Amino acid sequence: MTETLPDAQAQLPEHPMPRAAGCPFDPPPTLRELRTSAPISRVRIWDGTSPWLITRYDHVRTLLGDPRVSADPAHGGYPHRNAAMRARERDQRTFITMDDPEHARLRRMVTGPFAIRKMEALRPSVQRLVDDQIDAMLAGPNPADLVTALALPVPSLVICRLLGVPYGDHDLFQRNTQVIVRRTSTPEEVVGATRALTDYLDDLLIVKRKHPEDDLLSTLVTERVDTGGMTQREAARMGVLLLAAGHETTANMITLGTLALLQNPEQLALLRDCPDPGVVAGAVEELLRYLTITHSGRRRVVLGDIEIDGQVLRAGDGLILANDIANRDPEAFPDPDRLDVTRDARRHVAFGYGVHQCLGQPLARVELQAVYGTLYRRVPTLALATDIDRLEFKHDGLVYGVYELPVTW
Protein backbone atom coordinates (compact mmCIF):
# COMPACT_ATOMS: atom_id res chain seq x y z
CA MET A 1 0.00 0.00 0.00
CA THR A 2 3.02 2.32 0.20
CA GLU A 3 3.63 2.02 -3.55
CA THR A 4 2.83 4.79 -6.04
CA LEU A 5 2.95 4.88 -9.82
CA PRO A 6 6.56 4.98 -11.10
CA ASP A 7 6.28 8.42 -12.76
CA ALA A 8 4.64 9.99 -9.76
CA GLN A 9 7.05 8.28 -7.38
CA ALA A 10 10.04 9.77 -9.17
CA GLN A 11 8.72 13.23 -8.33
CA LEU A 12 8.43 12.57 -4.61
CA PRO A 13 10.92 14.15 -2.20
CA GLU A 14 13.48 11.74 -0.79
CA HIS A 15 13.52 10.98 2.92
CA PRO A 16 15.62 11.52 5.02
CA MET A 17 16.27 15.08 3.93
CA PRO A 18 19.47 17.09 4.43
CA ARG A 19 19.72 19.90 6.95
CA ALA A 20 20.63 23.34 5.69
CA ALA A 21 24.32 24.24 5.79
CA GLY A 22 25.12 26.33 8.83
CA CYS A 23 21.89 25.35 10.63
CA PRO A 24 22.87 22.26 12.64
CA PHE A 25 20.09 22.61 15.23
CA ASP A 26 17.21 23.01 12.78
CA PRO A 27 15.28 20.24 11.00
CA PRO A 28 15.69 20.06 7.22
CA PRO A 29 14.08 23.06 5.45
CA THR A 30 12.12 20.72 3.17
CA LEU A 31 10.30 19.42 6.24
CA ARG A 32 9.25 22.95 7.14
CA GLU A 33 8.03 23.54 3.58
CA LEU A 34 6.01 20.33 3.58
CA ARG A 35 4.48 21.08 6.98
CA THR A 36 3.12 24.30 5.49
CA SER A 37 2.18 23.19 1.99
CA ALA A 38 1.51 19.44 2.25
CA PRO A 39 1.51 18.30 5.90
CA ILE A 40 0.37 14.79 4.94
CA SER A 41 2.31 13.81 1.85
CA ARG A 42 4.17 10.91 0.35
CA VAL A 43 7.95 10.66 0.29
CA ARG A 44 10.35 8.19 -1.30
CA ILE A 45 12.65 6.19 0.98
CA TRP A 46 15.73 4.03 0.42
CA ASP A 47 13.88 0.89 -0.77
CA GLY A 48 11.78 2.70 -3.36
CA THR A 49 8.54 2.65 -1.36
CA SER A 50 6.54 5.78 -0.62
CA PRO A 51 5.14 6.03 2.90
CA TRP A 52 3.22 9.02 4.19
CA LEU A 53 5.23 11.74 5.94
CA ILE A 54 3.30 13.41 8.77
CA THR A 55 4.67 16.80 9.77
CA ARG A 56 2.13 18.69 11.91
CA TYR A 57 2.19 18.40 15.67
CA ASP A 58 -1.50 17.61 16.15
CA HIS A 59 -1.45 14.99 13.37
CA VAL A 60 1.62 13.29 14.85
CA ARG A 61 0.05 13.05 18.31
CA THR A 62 -3.26 11.87 16.91
CA LEU A 63 -1.72 9.05 14.90
CA LEU A 64 0.72 7.97 17.63
CA GLY A 65 -2.29 7.52 19.90
CA ASP A 66 -4.48 5.69 17.36
CA PRO A 67 -4.83 1.91 17.93
CA ARG A 68 -5.20 1.44 14.16
CA VAL A 69 -1.54 2.44 13.81
CA SER A 70 1.00 -0.33 14.40
CA ALA A 71 4.63 -0.23 15.53
CA ASP A 72 5.26 -3.80 14.34
CA PRO A 73 7.73 -3.92 11.42
CA ALA A 74 6.48 -7.39 10.46
CA HIS A 75 3.45 -5.82 8.81
CA GLY A 76 3.70 -5.17 5.08
CA GLY A 77 4.17 -1.52 4.28
CA TYR A 78 6.22 -0.71 7.39
CA PRO A 79 8.82 1.94 6.41
CA HIS A 80 12.11 0.57 7.70
CA ARG A 81 14.80 3.20 8.27
CA ASN A 82 17.33 1.36 6.13
CA ALA A 83 18.35 -2.14 5.08
CA ALA A 84 20.37 -2.65 8.26
CA MET A 85 17.45 -1.82 10.56
CA ARG A 86 15.17 -4.05 8.51
CA ALA A 87 17.59 -6.93 9.00
CA ARG A 88 17.92 -6.21 12.71
CA GLU A 89 14.16 -5.98 13.25
CA ARG A 90 13.66 -9.28 11.45
CA ASP A 91 16.45 -10.94 13.42
CA GLN A 92 15.45 -9.78 16.90
CA ARG A 93 12.16 -8.29 18.06
CA THR A 94 11.86 -6.05 21.12
CA PHE A 95 8.75 -4.81 22.87
CA ILE A 96 9.03 -1.32 21.37
CA THR A 97 8.27 -2.82 17.95
CA MET A 98 5.33 -4.89 19.21
CA ASP A 99 1.68 -4.01 19.56
CA ASP A 100 -0.58 -4.68 22.51
CA PRO A 101 -1.21 -7.02 24.20
CA GLU A 102 2.31 -8.42 23.65
CA HIS A 103 3.86 -4.97 23.95
CA ALA A 104 2.02 -4.22 27.20
CA ARG A 105 2.92 -7.61 28.70
CA LEU A 106 6.65 -7.11 28.23
CA ARG A 107 6.71 -3.39 28.96
CA ARG A 108 4.97 -3.91 32.31
CA MET A 109 7.88 -6.06 33.40
CA VAL A 110 10.23 -3.06 33.38
CA THR A 111 7.87 -0.16 33.99
CA GLY A 112 8.29 -0.22 37.78
CA PRO A 113 12.08 0.28 37.89
CA PHE A 114 11.73 3.32 35.60
CA ALA A 115 8.81 4.89 37.46
CA ILE A 116 9.14 8.59 38.30
CA ARG A 117 9.40 7.99 42.05
CA LYS A 118 12.19 5.43 41.52
CA MET A 119 14.08 7.84 39.29
CA GLU A 120 13.65 10.66 41.79
CA ALA A 121 15.20 8.41 44.42
CA LEU A 122 18.24 8.10 42.14
CA ARG A 123 18.70 11.87 41.90
CA PRO A 124 21.28 12.22 44.73
CA SER A 125 23.48 9.45 43.32
CA VAL A 126 23.20 10.86 39.78
CA GLN A 127 24.18 14.29 41.13
CA ARG A 128 27.26 12.83 42.86
CA LEU A 129 28.21 11.08 39.66
CA VAL A 130 27.90 14.30 37.65
CA ASP A 131 30.00 16.19 40.21
CA ASP A 132 32.66 13.48 40.17
CA GLN A 133 32.90 13.55 36.37
CA ILE A 134 33.14 17.33 36.33
CA ASP A 135 35.88 17.14 39.00
CA ALA A 136 37.80 14.68 36.82
CA MET A 137 37.34 16.84 33.73
CA LEU A 138 38.58 19.97 35.51
CA ALA A 139 41.61 18.06 36.83
CA GLY A 140 42.49 16.81 33.37
CA PRO A 141 43.66 18.38 30.12
CA ASN A 142 42.21 21.69 28.97
CA PRO A 143 40.72 21.71 26.31
CA ALA A 144 38.75 18.49 26.77
CA ASP A 145 36.25 16.52 24.71
CA LEU A 146 32.93 16.85 26.53
CA VAL A 147 31.69 13.62 24.93
CA THR A 148 34.33 11.41 26.56
CA ALA A 149 34.80 13.54 29.68
CA LEU A 150 31.15 13.84 30.74
CA ALA A 151 28.39 13.17 28.24
CA LEU A 152 29.08 9.49 27.59
CA PRO A 153 30.30 8.38 31.05
CA VAL A 154 27.37 9.82 33.06
CA PRO A 155 24.45 7.98 31.40
CA SER A 156 26.61 4.88 30.85
CA LEU A 157 27.48 4.65 34.54
CA VAL A 158 23.87 5.27 35.58
CA ILE A 159 22.33 2.65 33.28
CA CYS A 160 25.05 0.15 34.22
CA ARG A 161 24.24 0.53 37.90
CA LEU A 162 20.52 0.31 37.26
CA LEU A 163 20.76 -2.82 35.12
CA GLY A 164 23.66 -4.46 36.96
CA VAL A 165 26.07 -4.33 34.00
CA PRO A 166 29.78 -3.99 34.85
CA TYR A 167 30.90 -0.53 33.72
CA GLY A 168 34.28 -2.04 32.90
CA ASP A 169 32.59 -3.52 29.83
CA HIS A 170 31.55 -0.09 28.53
CA ASP A 171 33.84 -0.30 25.49
CA LEU A 172 31.96 -3.39 24.34
CA PHE A 173 28.46 -2.00 24.60
CA GLN A 174 29.32 1.53 23.45
CA ARG A 175 31.18 0.23 20.40
CA ASN A 176 28.38 -2.11 19.34
CA THR A 177 25.71 0.52 19.99
CA GLN A 178 27.56 2.91 17.68
CA VAL A 179 27.44 0.29 14.92
CA ILE A 180 23.69 -0.18 15.42
CA VAL A 181 22.75 3.52 15.30
CA ARG A 182 25.00 4.47 12.37
CA ARG A 183 22.99 4.78 9.15
CA THR A 184 25.96 3.66 7.05
CA SER A 185 26.36 0.31 8.82
CA THR A 186 25.66 -2.75 6.71
CA PRO A 187 22.92 -5.24 7.62
CA GLU A 188 25.60 -7.78 8.53
CA GLU A 189 27.33 -5.30 10.83
CA VAL A 190 24.14 -4.28 12.61
CA VAL A 191 22.87 -7.84 13.06
CA GLY A 192 26.32 -8.90 14.27
CA ALA A 193 26.52 -6.03 16.78
CA THR A 194 23.01 -6.75 18.06
CA ARG A 195 23.74 -10.44 18.50
CA ALA A 196 27.02 -9.67 20.26
CA LEU A 197 25.18 -7.48 22.78
CA THR A 198 22.39 -10.04 23.20
CA ASP A 199 24.87 -12.84 23.82
CA TYR A 200 26.69 -10.64 26.32
CA LEU A 201 23.48 -9.91 28.24
CA ASP A 202 22.43 -13.56 28.00
CA ASP A 203 25.68 -14.63 29.68
CA LEU A 204 25.26 -11.91 32.29
CA LEU A 205 21.76 -13.16 33.13
CA ILE A 206 23.24 -16.59 33.89
CA VAL A 207 25.62 -14.94 36.36
CA LYS A 208 22.76 -12.96 37.91
CA ARG A 209 20.75 -16.13 38.41
CA LYS A 210 23.58 -17.63 40.44
CA HIS A 211 24.49 -14.40 42.23
CA PRO A 212 21.49 -12.05 42.22
CA GLU A 213 22.00 -8.45 43.28
CA ASP A 214 19.82 -5.38 43.70
CA ASP A 215 19.55 -4.58 39.99
CA LEU A 216 17.13 -4.92 37.11
CA LEU A 217 18.81 -7.87 35.39
CA SER A 218 18.71 -9.90 38.61
CA THR A 219 15.02 -9.07 39.00
CA LEU A 220 14.25 -10.05 35.41
CA VAL A 221 15.94 -13.43 35.63
CA THR A 222 14.69 -14.41 39.09
CA GLU A 223 11.18 -12.94 39.01
CA ARG A 224 10.30 -13.12 35.32
CA VAL A 225 12.40 -15.71 33.51
CA ASP A 226 12.50 -18.33 36.26
CA THR A 227 8.75 -18.00 36.85
CA GLY A 228 7.89 -18.43 33.18
CA GLY A 229 6.87 -14.85 32.55
CA MET A 230 9.37 -14.44 29.73
CA THR A 231 12.18 -16.37 28.11
CA GLN A 232 15.80 -15.67 28.92
CA ARG A 233 16.40 -14.55 25.33
CA GLU A 234 13.53 -12.05 25.68
CA ALA A 235 15.14 -10.76 28.86
CA ALA A 236 18.50 -10.45 27.12
CA ARG A 237 16.95 -8.54 24.22
CA MET A 238 15.19 -6.26 26.66
CA GLY A 239 18.51 -5.69 28.39
CA VAL A 240 20.13 -4.73 25.08
CA LEU A 241 17.38 -2.22 24.38
CA LEU A 242 17.62 -0.61 27.82
CA LEU A 243 21.42 -0.58 27.84
CA ALA A 244 21.80 0.92 24.37
CA ALA A 245 19.00 3.48 24.62
CA GLY A 246 19.93 4.24 28.22
CA HIS A 247 23.28 5.79 27.31
CA GLU A 248 23.29 6.73 23.63
CA THR A 249 20.37 9.18 23.53
CA THR A 250 21.18 11.01 26.77
CA ALA A 251 24.86 11.33 25.85
CA ASN A 252 23.92 13.05 22.60
CA MET A 253 21.45 15.35 24.37
CA ILE A 254 24.13 16.44 26.85
CA THR A 255 26.60 17.41 24.12
CA LEU A 256 24.17 18.87 21.58
CA GLY A 257 22.26 20.72 24.31
CA THR A 258 25.49 22.21 25.62
CA LEU A 259 26.50 23.29 22.11
CA ALA A 260 23.09 24.90 21.53
CA LEU A 261 23.39 26.81 24.80
CA LEU A 262 26.92 27.96 24.01
CA GLN A 263 25.57 29.32 20.72
CA ASN A 264 22.78 31.09 22.63
CA PRO A 265 24.68 32.72 25.53
CA GLU A 266 21.70 34.68 26.81
CA GLN A 267 19.79 31.42 27.28
CA LEU A 268 22.82 29.81 28.89
CA ALA A 269 23.02 32.73 31.33
CA LEU A 270 19.36 32.33 32.28
CA LEU A 271 19.94 28.67 33.06
CA ARG A 272 23.31 29.11 34.78
CA ASP A 273 22.34 32.02 37.01
CA CYS A 274 19.00 30.75 38.29
CA PRO A 275 19.19 28.20 41.14
CA ASP A 276 15.50 27.26 40.81
CA PRO A 277 15.19 23.54 39.93
CA GLY A 278 11.98 24.36 38.10
CA VAL A 279 13.89 26.57 35.68
CA VAL A 280 16.38 23.76 35.03
CA ALA A 281 13.56 21.26 34.48
CA GLY A 282 11.86 23.64 32.05
CA ALA A 283 15.11 24.18 30.17
CA VAL A 284 15.49 20.42 29.74
CA GLU A 285 12.03 20.18 28.15
CA GLU A 286 12.77 23.10 25.83
CA LEU A 287 16.08 21.60 24.72
CA LEU A 288 14.39 18.25 24.10
CA ARG A 289 11.80 20.03 21.96
CA TYR A 290 14.24 22.28 20.15
CA LEU A 291 16.77 19.57 19.27
CA THR A 292 14.67 16.36 18.94
CA ILE A 293 17.72 14.15 18.46
CA THR A 294 15.68 11.12 17.30
CA HIS A 295 15.52 12.75 13.90
CA SER A 296 14.46 9.85 11.68
CA GLY A 297 10.78 10.03 12.66
CA ARG A 298 8.62 7.48 14.44
CA ARG A 299 7.93 4.63 12.02
CA ARG A 300 4.48 3.05 11.87
CA VAL A 301 2.09 1.23 9.54
CA VAL A 302 -1.70 1.63 9.20
CA LEU A 303 -3.82 -1.40 10.14
CA GLY A 304 -7.25 0.05 9.34
CA ASP A 305 -8.33 2.99 7.20
CA ILE A 306 -7.95 6.35 8.94
CA GLU A 307 -9.23 9.71 7.76
CA ILE A 308 -7.27 12.68 9.03
CA ASP A 309 -7.63 16.27 7.87
CA GLY A 310 -9.44 15.14 4.70
CA GLN A 311 -6.81 12.55 3.75
CA VAL A 312 -7.55 8.81 3.94
CA LEU A 313 -4.66 6.62 5.10
CA ARG A 314 -5.30 3.08 3.92
CA ALA A 315 -4.51 -0.19 5.66
CA GLY A 316 -0.96 -1.15 4.74
CA ASP A 317 0.25 2.41 4.28
CA GLY A 318 3.55 3.20 5.95
CA LEU A 319 3.89 6.28 8.15
CA ILE A 320 6.86 8.43 9.08
CA LEU A 321 5.78 10.65 11.96
CA ALA A 322 8.29 13.50 11.87
CA ASN A 323 8.54 14.45 15.52
CA ASP A 324 11.44 16.83 14.87
CA ILE A 325 9.44 19.21 12.66
CA ALA A 326 6.29 18.58 14.73
CA ASN A 327 8.18 20.02 17.69
CA ARG A 328 8.78 23.15 15.59
CA ASP A 329 5.09 23.60 14.71
CA PRO A 330 4.04 27.21 15.41
CA GLU A 331 0.49 26.04 16.12
CA ALA A 332 1.84 24.17 19.14
CA PHE A 333 4.88 26.28 20.09
CA PRO A 334 4.86 29.99 19.18
CA ASP A 335 8.09 31.22 17.59
CA PRO A 336 9.26 27.58 17.52
CA ASP A 337 12.66 28.11 15.91
CA ARG A 338 13.85 30.20 18.85
CA LEU A 339 15.48 28.45 21.81
CA ASP A 340 13.70 29.79 24.91
CA VAL A 341 14.53 28.01 28.17
CA THR A 342 11.63 29.82 29.88
CA ARG A 343 9.07 28.32 27.49
CA ASP A 344 6.58 25.72 28.70
CA ALA A 345 7.57 22.93 26.31
CA ARG A 346 6.29 19.96 28.28
CA ARG A 347 3.89 18.86 25.52
CA HIS A 348 6.72 18.12 23.07
CA VAL A 349 6.87 14.75 21.29
CA ALA A 350 10.63 14.18 21.57
CA PHE A 351 9.87 11.04 23.62
CA GLY A 352 7.02 10.04 21.33
CA TYR A 353 3.42 9.83 22.45
CA GLY A 354 0.88 7.15 23.35
CA VAL A 355 1.55 3.62 24.56
CA HIS A 356 4.97 3.45 22.88
CA GLN A 357 6.39 6.66 24.32
CA CYS A 358 9.89 6.31 25.72
CA LEU A 359 10.04 4.13 28.83
CA GLY A 360 13.25 5.76 30.08
CA GLN A 361 12.15 9.39 29.92
CA PRO A 362 12.01 9.84 33.74
CA LEU A 363 15.64 8.68 33.95
CA ALA A 364 16.72 10.90 31.06
CA ARG A 365 15.11 13.91 32.72
CA VAL A 366 16.91 13.31 36.02
CA GLU A 367 20.26 12.93 34.24
CA LEU A 368 19.81 15.97 32.01
CA GLN A 369 18.61 18.13 34.89
CA ALA A 370 21.66 17.13 36.92
CA VAL A 371 24.07 17.92 34.07
CA TYR A 372 22.45 21.13 32.80
CA GLY A 373 21.90 22.35 36.35
CA THR A 374 25.51 21.73 37.40
CA LEU A 375 27.98 22.00 34.51
CA TYR A 376 27.50 25.66 33.59
CA ARG A 377 27.28 26.77 37.22
CA ARG A 378 30.48 24.95 38.17
CA VAL A 379 32.29 25.87 34.97
CA PRO A 380 30.98 29.39 34.19
CA THR A 381 33.75 30.05 31.65
CA LEU A 382 32.92 26.95 29.59
CA ALA A 383 33.42 27.71 25.90
CA LEU A 384 33.70 25.92 22.59
CA ALA A 385 37.36 25.19 21.85
CA THR A 386 36.95 25.12 18.07
CA ASP A 387 34.85 26.72 15.39
CA ILE A 388 31.36 25.23 15.15
CA ASP A 389 31.85 24.70 11.42
CA ARG A 390 34.67 22.26 12.20
CA LEU A 391 32.48 19.96 14.32
CA GLU A 392 31.40 16.63 12.87
CA PHE A 393 27.65 16.22 13.33
CA LYS A 394 25.94 12.84 13.31
CA HIS A 395 24.03 13.29 10.08
CA ASP A 396 24.71 9.58 9.52
CA GLY A 397 23.21 8.54 12.84
CA LEU A 398 19.75 7.39 13.85
CA VAL A 399 20.37 9.59 16.90
CA TYR A 400 21.62 13.10 16.15
CA GLY A 401 24.52 14.75 17.93
CA VAL A 402 28.23 15.47 17.55
CA TYR A 403 31.06 12.97 17.54
CA GLU A 404 33.31 15.25 19.59
CA LEU A 405 32.74 18.52 21.44
CA PRO A 406 36.06 20.22 22.31
CA VAL A 407 35.53 22.66 25.18
CA THR A 408 37.76 24.90 27.24
CA TRP A 409 37.32 26.95 30.43
N, C-alpha and C positions, 0 to 999 in steps of 0.2 A: 504493500500500500504506500510505501515511501517512494515509489518510482514515478517519474514523469516522462512525457514524450521526449525523445532524444534532442530535438531542436530546441524545445523549451528549456530542457535541463541544461543545455550548454550556456544559456543566458543567465542562469542562476548565480548569485554570488557564492564564492567558496567559503567554507567554514572549516577551521578557525580563520579569523581575519587578523591582519597585522595591525599593531598599534601604530600611531603616528610617531614619526621621528621627533625626539625631544619631548615626548609626553609619556614618560614611563608609568605614571600613576593612573592614566586615563584608559578606559576601554577603547577598543578600536573605533575610529570615527564612523565606519560603515554601520556599526551597531547603533550608534546614535541616529544616523540617517534612517535606518530601517524602523527604529522605534517610533519615529515621527511619521514616516510615509507609509510604512507597511509593517505594523507591529506583529502581525501573524503572517509570516511569509516562508516560502520554501528556500532552502539553501542546498548547495551540493557539498557532500563530504568526501572523504578520502576514497571510499569504496564505490563511488558513483551514484549512491542513493541520495534521495532528496527529502530529508525530514523537515518538519516545520520548526522554524526558529521563533521563539516567543520572547518578546523584548520588553513588554510593559510590566510594571510592578504588580498591578492588580491581577493581570492574566497569569503571571508566574505563580502567585500565591494560590489563585483559584485552582489551577491545574495540579499543583503539588498536593493540594488537599482533596483532590477528586479520586474516589475509589475506582473509577473507570480508567485511571492512569496507572500503569505498572512500571515498577523498577526492575523487573526480571529480564535480563538480557537474553534469556532463552526464547522469548517470544519473537516471531518474525517481525521485521520492521524496526527492531531496536537499533538506535544509532550509536554503534560502538565508537569510542574515541579514536581508535586506530587499530591496526591489525594486531598489535601486541596486546592491547587490552581485551580485544575479542578472544584471543587465544587464552589469556589468563582467566577471563570470566568463564570460559568453557571448561578450563582445567580445574578450577577451584571456585566453588560458590561460597559467598559469605552472606550473612543475614541482611546486609545493606542492599543487596541485589535480589532480595526475596520479597514476596508479597505476603500479607497476612493470609492465613493464621501462622504460617511457618516463620515469617519475619518476627511477629510478636512473640512467639514461643521462645526463640533464641535471644531476642533483644532483652526480654524480661530477665534472663539469667545474668545479665551484666548491668542492668539499669541501677540497681541498688548501690553498688560501689561508686557510681558516677553521679549519685544524687547530689543536689545542691548542698544539703546539710553536711554530707560527707566531704565534699570539696572545700566547704568553708572550714571544716576542722583541719584540713591540710594547710590552710593559709599560713600559720606561723612557720611551719617547716619549709614551705615554698619560699617565704620571705628570707629565712636564714640561708637557704641555698642561693638565692639571688645575691644577697649580701656577700656571701663567700666567693661567688664567681666574680663579682665586681672587685673585691679585694685582690683576688688573684690577677685580674686584668690590670689593675692599677700598679701592682708590684712587678708586672712584666714589661716587655718591650713597648715603647711608644714611638710610632703608631702601632695599633693592633687591629687584627681582623675581628670585628664584632661577631661574625658568624661562629668562628671557632672558640672565641673567648667567652661568649655569653649565650648567644641565641640558640646554638645547637646543644650545648651541655645542659642548660636549665631544663627544658622539656624532656630531654633524654633521661636525665637523672630522676625526674619526677615520675615519668611513666615506668621506668625500671623498678623503682621502689613500690609503686602501686601494683604492678603485675607480679613482681618477684623475679625479675630478669637481672642477672648480674651485669652491672654497668661496665665491667671489664670487657664484655662482649660487644660494646657499642660499635666498634669498627665493622663488625659483621652485619649488624642490623641496619646501620646507617648506609653502608655501601650497597647492600641489596635493595634497600628502599629507594636509593637514588636511581638504580637501574629501573625499578618499577615505574617511577613517576616521570622518567625522561621520555618525551614523545618520540625521540629518535631511536630508542631501544628496539631491537628486533623481537618478534614473538618468542623466539628461542631464548633470548636473554631474559625477557620478563618472566616467562614460565619457569626458567631455571632459577631465577632469583626468588620467586615466590615459593617454589618447592624447597629451596635451601632454607628459607625462613620457617616454613611449615615443619620441616624435619627438625630444625633446631628447637622449635617450641614443643614439638612432639616428644623429643628426648627430655626436655626440661620438665614436662608434665610427669614423666616417669619418675624423675628425681623428687618432684613435689609429692607424689603419692607416697613415696617411702619416707620423706622428711618434710611433712607439711609445715608451712609457716603462715604468718599473718599477711597473706597477699592474695591477689585475685586468682592467680594460676592454681594455688593450693586449694582455694575454694571451689574452683571449677572442677578439678579432678576428683576431689573427695565428696563434694555435695551434688555434682551434676553428672559427671561421667560414671562414677562408681555406683550411682543409684539408677542409672539407665536413662537419665534425662537427656543426654546427648552423647555422641560418640567421642572418643579421644581425638579423632581427626577433626571433628567439628570444633572441639575446644582449641586445638592447635591453630586452626584457621582463624578462629575468633581472636586468639592471641596475636597472630600476625597482623590482623586488621588494627587492633588496639595499639600495638607497639609501633607500627609504621605511622598511622594517623596521629598517634599521641605525641610524636616528636617533630615530624616533618612540617606539618601545617603551622604549628605555633612558632617554630624556629624561623620560618619565613615571615610570619607576621611581626616578630620582634625586629628583624632587620629592616624589612620594607617599611614598617611603621616608623622606625627611628629615622630612616632616610627621608620619609615624607615630612616628618616634624623638623628635621634639620633644614629642609627646603622651605619650610613655613615657620620661621623663627618666632613670629608673634604668637602662633598657636603653641609652639614649644614652651614659650615663656608662660603662657596661661596655665599649662599643665605643670610645669616645673615649680612655679611660685605659689601654687595653691595647695595647701595640705589636706583639703577636704577629700576624703575617699570617694565621695559621690562624683566629684569632678573627674577623678581618675577613671572611675567606672564608666562615666559618660564618654570620656575620650576614647576608651577602648571600643565602645560600640560605634562611635563615629569612624574610627580607623578601620574597623571591620567592614563597615558600609563603604567607605571611600575606596578601599583597596581591593576588596573581594578577591582574595588570592586564588580561590578555586575558580579559575577563569575559563574553564572549558564548558561550563553550563551543566546543569543537572540533566541527565539523560533518562528518557522515559519512552514508553510506547503506549498507544491508546488501545484499550480493550473493548470499548463500546463507544458508539458514536457520541460525540460531544459537540454542542453548538456553543460558541463563545464569540461574542461581539460580531455576530452575523456570519461567522465562518464555521463550517462544519468540519470537525476533525474526525476522520473515519477510523474504525477499528483496524489496527495494523499500521497506522501512521506513526512514524517515529517523531519524538519531540526533543528539542534542545531548549531547555528553559534557561535563558541567559541571565543568571542572577547578578552578574557584574553590571550590565547596563540597566537591569531592573532597579538596582540600588542607586542608580543615577537618574531615576525617573523624577522629573520636577513635580509630577502630580502627587508623589509620595514624600519627596524631600525638596523643599524649595531651595533654589540656587544649589543644585546637587553637586556641581563640579567644584565647589569650594569646600576645602577642609575646614570644618568648624567644630572644635572640640567641645563647644558649649551646646551643640545641637542635641536634641532628643532623637537619637537614631536607633532606638531599641527595636523598632519594627523592621529592621533590615532583614534580608534573606541570605546573608553570607553563610549562615549555618543551614540553609535550606528552610523547609517549612513542612508541616504535616507529620505523618507518622515516621517518615524517614529522616527527619531533621537530625543534625549531628548529635550523637550520644555524648560526646566528650566536651560539649560546649561549656558546661560549668567549670571543668578543669581548665580549659583554655582561658576562660575569663579570669580565674584566680591567678594563673601564671602571667598573663599579660598585664593585669593590674599591678602585680608585684614588680614586674620589670619596668613598665612605664612610670609607675609611681616612685621608683627608686633611682633608676639610672641617671636621669637628667638632674635630679636633686643632688645626688652624690657626686656627679661629674658635670658641674654646670658649664664647664668650658668645652664639653664634647663637641667635636667638629669633624666634618668629612675630611679625610686625609688625601683625597684625590679629587679630580674633576668628575662630576656626575656622568659626563659623557664617556668616561673611560670605564665605568662599571659594566659588568656583564650580567644582564638581566636574564631571568629564566623564561625566555620566550619559548623554549623547547620543553618546558616542564608542564605537567598536569597541575602543579601547584606553582604559582608565580612568586618570584622573589629575586634576590641577587645571590650570585655564587660567593662573592666576597664583599665585605663592607669595611674598607680601611678607615679607621677613625683615630683621631688624636685628641689630646686634652691639655 
